[in-house]
Amino acid sequence: MAENQSLDQFKAQPRLPKFANPRRYDLKLKPDLVSCKFAGSVSITIDVVSETRFLVLNAAELEIDRASIVYRSAAAADSAKEVRPSDVHVVEEDEVVVLEFGEAVAVGEGVLGIGYEGTLNDKMKGFYRSVYELNGEKRNMAVTQFEPADARRCFPCWDEPAAKATFKITLEVPSEVLALSNMPVIQENHNGHLKTISFQESPIMSTYLVAMVVGLFDYVEGQTTDGIKVRVYCQVGKANQGKLALDVAVKTLDLYKLYFATPYPLPKLDMIAIPDFAAGAMENYGLVTYRETALLFDDQHSAAANKQRVATVVAHELAHQWFGNLVTMEWWTHLWLNEGFATWVSYLAVDSIFPEWKVWTQFLDETTDGLRLDGLAESHPIEVEIKHAREIDEIFDAISYRKGASVIRMLQSYLGPAIFQKSLASYIKKYAYSNAKTEDLWAVLEEGSGEPVQELMNSWTKQKGYPVISVKAEGHRLEFEQSQFLSSGDHGDGQWIVPITLCSGSYDARKNFLLQKKLETLDIADLVGNQKKWIKLNVDQTGFYRVKYDDDLAARLRSAIEANDLSAADRFGILDDSFALSMAGKLSLSSLLRLMSAYGREVEYTVLSNLITVSYKVARIAADAATELADDIKQFFINLFQSPAEKLGWEPRKGESHLDAMLRGEILAALAVFGHDGTRSEGVKRFRAFLDDRNTPLLPPDTRKAAYVAVMQTVSSSDKWGYESLLRIYRESDLGQEKTRILSSLTSCPDPAIVREGLDFLLSSEVRSQDAVFGVAAVSKEGCETAWKWLQENWDHIVKTYGSGFLITRFISAVVSPFSSHEKAAEVEQFFANRSKASIERTLKQSLERVHINTNWVQSIRQEKSLAEVLKELVSGKY
């Protein structure tokens, strides 16, 4: 075999060759926090399993000291024999280094030693630099972010999830700083201005979970019932802001230990807030890194929504300590196993700790995000083939996370929670410290339940999309037809095994069955008797599909909504399905607006929140279709939201619910955007009070965003007071959540010139790179064209700043997706014709598809002859 090997066979390959496997890394790093360079050396114990003249491993953006490379084979007769490569090939485009030896490397164990240098980069991946302030002085910290494939930017390694090994890490750092890694410190030696810190060797794990942080921090500490020490680290002076996360973490570790029937596997858990951080958080084994906004909570200046964000992100990352870290996906095709499960189980944990938050109803937001992306022809299956590391970033999306979590919930609902939990615990035990594929999980669940899990779930994970179930009543029979739902209205050819649930007239009268064919009928005489009762499919929205009712069934459901006979989840589902069907040209906008009018007495947070989201989209698209209707549409939505807004008011009431606190801000912001004069003027008045006194009770954290948005609706080029005042607050605040609120308000102004100023500010040194996208995603309808010009003019700068990370995809989708003309789509395509690359290709196609969907929707609305009349009726309240 060794004689037939050549360098070319290792180029442009999706995976590393299998003839050598790492067993242990002894990694030594010396980061310089001033020059932002680091020196490193790694000794990798490897197992050569077949004869080879080449050793191939990953390395990227490292200066490898070729003279330092040495291989000592333990299998050789003379175990001290050292072999040096005859040639070292660095293949930059594939991020591999190929070591070529003059003769075959002996089969068996050996140690590969490599010395190298690298740079602490500014791209928030690999081993990078984050900047923080201490006593008014800017300082650097060194941080790692290795998922999906960036450990190779810190040390040469087999950078694939299945190449698990143990890690012995030693850091040489300035004496005054703190150094953290996955495992506890076992030794610390001081030598003048430097100290050497040795960490306990880790259990077997994947490279993407290795972590190191070097800087100055405060912390708060607690422990689990098992005595596991838990710490939350943050910038000096912010320790109190870590208390909520600490409390959630301690409770969550105890809860998961019981749920997975396996104790937390490491001796400690550290969670740390990093000022510059691309994702929300990263589940590194024993050292979880977070954005400040996802870990810290300030009692005085954080909103209820921030509290929920911290709790759910902490619960998500800690779920990974079992699902992902202890049992790891075999390859990125199975990423959804990590992310879908962590998303689903985080709701389980948060619901246990904060039952009053009703998070399983809020879970529908996850399902809806998954359905919206998966309704595109340019979606992808849950299990997606990954041919190159450059493609991995793009699948950290709503399919892997939200569709993944939703099909898990659907399966749990079908199998029952007890069987599901027991089987999951068996799966964790069976594959601990190892790797698993999707089919391994199905096999364990099938064994535990006796149900055909593999066959059922393959239709959901191996093909993209999902069905819409069309249902019509014929006497005592219901006729079901499934077809692939596409937001474009086009016909898709997918077919699924669908767990159907339905109830009629009450939640006590229900039926369940598996829809396995395209067409089926069901006798429901026992459910309905001789009465024309409402019939609801997909009870409580546990299934990942949409439902289209015939006119008679739809009318019955609208009456049931008005009579408040349906659960919040079902009211949410009927609205969301109708919105999607309208977008696809399968339901008139008039019908959708009539349905929305049935929600006039809605009080549930999750339902109203989705009603607000839908109303924003409808207002934009209707204005594109018929400018003359824009004012009536806005008035209709003002009428819809005024009553709940008046009940809630601007100030919190004693003992009110967490959900009311979240709703208040969202509903007031909507009224401000739709032009409700009273809301705008009240928002401005309270904002003025806040400018004078940052602790005024007139503008608590939950309504600040609404006031900021109200202020920005009054700003123009000739009156920039509100814009400049917001910038002042931004500059004076050191709380990430406050800065985010401001950034997502600045560009909501109807004056395109102000939008442009706001967008330019996003790219200034005053805004951390990870936060710019908040402003890009909040651009007003009037500012869309301005945002597109801005994106084109700044594209080279954006590429240079964000490289190929997932953040760059957010710029494209936020700016391109709102358009609604084929001409604009062609213009976008032309711009990106010679600028596209693998890491943005999927997002660009999805965004362009959304433009075509919007265009078709606009055209179908223009065909509705009675729309203006229906709208007049609705606005006047005569419906």
C-alpha positions, 0 to 999 in steps of 0.5 A: 500500500505504502508504495502506491501512495502519492501526495495528490491523493490527499488533496481536496478530500472531505475527510482525513485518511484513516491509516493513523488515529490520534490517542493523546495530545500533549499540548503546550502553548505560550500566548503573548497578549501584547503582540498577539502571537503564540508559540506552541508545541504538540506531541501526539500519540498516534496509532498507525493502523496500516502501513503508510509513508504519509501522515496527514493531519489538519493545520491552518494559518500556522507557521510550522517549524519543519525542523522540529517535526519528529516521529518516534515509533514505539513499535520499532525494534529500537524504540528510541529511533527518531524519524524525520519527514523527507518532505512537509507539504502544507496544502492551504486550500484544504487546511491540511499538512502532509508529512512525507517519510522516506520509508513506511512508518511502522504499524503500531503506536508512536509519538509525533512532535511538531513545533509551530507559531500562530497569531491570535486573530480578530475573526473570533475563531481558532485561538483569537483575541478579545478586547476588554476594559479594565479601569478605563484601559483596553486589554487583550484576552486570548480565547478559543472557538474551535467548533466546527473546524478551527482547532487546526488554527491553534494546533496541528491535529486530526480535526474531526469529531470521530478522532477522539483523544485525551488532552494534556494542556500546559499554558505559559502566561503572564503571572497576573492573569488567569488561565482556564481550560477544560480540566482543573489546574493541577500545577502552577509554577511562577518564573518572574513575569510568567507562570506555567499552568498544567491542567489535569488530563482530559477524558477522551473527547473531540478536538472541537471541544478543547478550550482555553481562555487567558485574561483577568476575570471575577467569578461567582461559585456554587456546587451541585448536589454531587459536589461538582464545583460550578463557576461563572466567570466574567469581566472584573466588576460584573460578578453579580451579573453571573448569579442567575446563570450560576443558579440555572446551571447548578439546577440543570446539571442535577436535572440532566443527571437524573434525566440521562441517568448518567452523572456529569462526567467532569470534576468541574464546570466553568462558564465564562462571558467573552466580550467578542464572541461570534455564536451565542455560546459554545459547549466546550467540555468543562469550559463553556464560553458565552456572549456576555448577553447570553450569560450575564443578567443585570437586575436593574437593566436587563429585561425579562426576555434577557432572563429567559435567553440566559436560562435557555442558552445555559440549559442548551449548552449544558445538555451538550455535556452529555449529548455532543460531548460525552456522546459525539456525532460521527461526522457533521452530517449528524450535527442535528443530533447535537443541536436538535437534541440540545435545543429540545432538552433545554426546554425540558430543563427551563420548564422544570425550573421556571414552569410559569414561563410556559416555555413549551408553548414558546417552543412553537417559535422554534418550530415556526423558524424551522418550518419557514426555512424548510418551506424553501426549495433551497432548504436541506435535509436534517442529515446533510452531506458535508464535502468540505470543512468550508460548508459546515458553518452554513448548516448551523441553521434553523434546520439543524437546531429548530427542525431537529428539535421539532421532529424530536418533540414529535417523536417523543409525543408519539412514543410517550415521554417515559419510553423516550427518556428511558431509551435516551438514557440507554443511548447515552450509556451505550455510546459514552466516550464514543461517536454515534450516527443518527441510525444508532439513536433510532435503533435504541429508540426502536428497541425501547419502544417496539415502534418502527422508529427508523422507518418513521424518522428517515422520512423526516431526516433524510429528505428536505421539507415537510408536508401540508395535510389538506383535510376536508369533511364529507359527512362523518368522514375526513379526507386527508391528502398530504403533499410537500409544502413549499412557500413558493406555492410550487408542487414538491414530490416528498412523502412522509410518514406523519403522526396525525393527532386530531380532536373535535369539539373538545380536547377529550374527543381525540384520535391518533394515527399514522398517515402513510399514504398520499390519501387516506380517509377516517371515520369520525362518527364516534367523535362528532355525532350529529353535530358540526363541531370544530375539528383541529389537526396537529393537536397542540402543534406537536407535529412538524407539518402544516394543515390546510382546512376546507372552507367549512372546517376553517370557519368552524375553527375561526369561531372556536378561536373567537369563543376561546375554545382552543389551547394557546398552541392551537390558536398559534398553529392555525394563525401560522399555517394560514399565514404560510398558506397565504404566502404560498398563494393558497389562501387569500390575504383577505381570508388571512386578515379576517382570521387575524381579526378573530384574535381581537381578545387574545391575551397569551404571550406566544400567540400575540408575539406571533401575531405581531411577527405576522403583522409586520410581514403582512404590512410590508408585503401589502404595501408593496402590492398596493401602496394605497392600502398601506394606511388601512393595513396599519390601522387594522393592526393598531386596532388589533393590538390597542386593547392588549396594549392598554391593559398592559400599559407602560409600567410593570404591575406588582406580581405580574407574570414574566410573559406579560413583562415580555409582551409589553415591550413587543406590543408597544414597539409594534404600535410605534412602528404602525404609527400609533400617535399615543404610543409614539408620544408616550415613548418619546416622553419616557425616553426623555425622562430616561435620558435625564435619569438612567434609573427612572421607573418610567422606563424599565428594561422591558419597555426600553426597546419600545421607547427607542423604536418610538423615538427612531420613528420621529427622527429625520435628517433635519431632526436627529436629536433622538438618534444622537441621544441613543448613541449617547446612551450606547456609548455610556453603557457597558451592558451588552444587552443595552447596546443590543437594544440600541443597535436593533433600534437605530436602523428602524427609522423611516428616513433612509439617510438616518438608516445609512448613518446607523448602518455605517455606525455598525461597521465602526470600531465602537461596535463589536463585530458580532453585534453589527447584524442586530442593526442590519436585521432591523432596517425599516421598509423605507431603508431596504434599498439603502441597506442593499447599496450599503452592503454592496459598497462595504462588501469587501470590508465585511468579507475581510472582517467576518471571513467565512464564519456564519455571521456573514450569512446573516448580512446577506439574508437580512438585506436581500430577503425583504425584497419583492421583485424579480428585477431586484433578485437579478441585480443581487445575483449579478452582484454576487456572480463573481463574489460567491463562495462555498460558505455563503452559497446556500444562504444566497440561494435561500435569500433569492428564493425568498425574494421570488416568493415575496414577488409572487405573493405581491402579484397574487394580492394584486389579483384580489379584487375585494381586498380594499373593501374587506380591509375597510370593513375590518378597520371600521369593525363591521366584521 
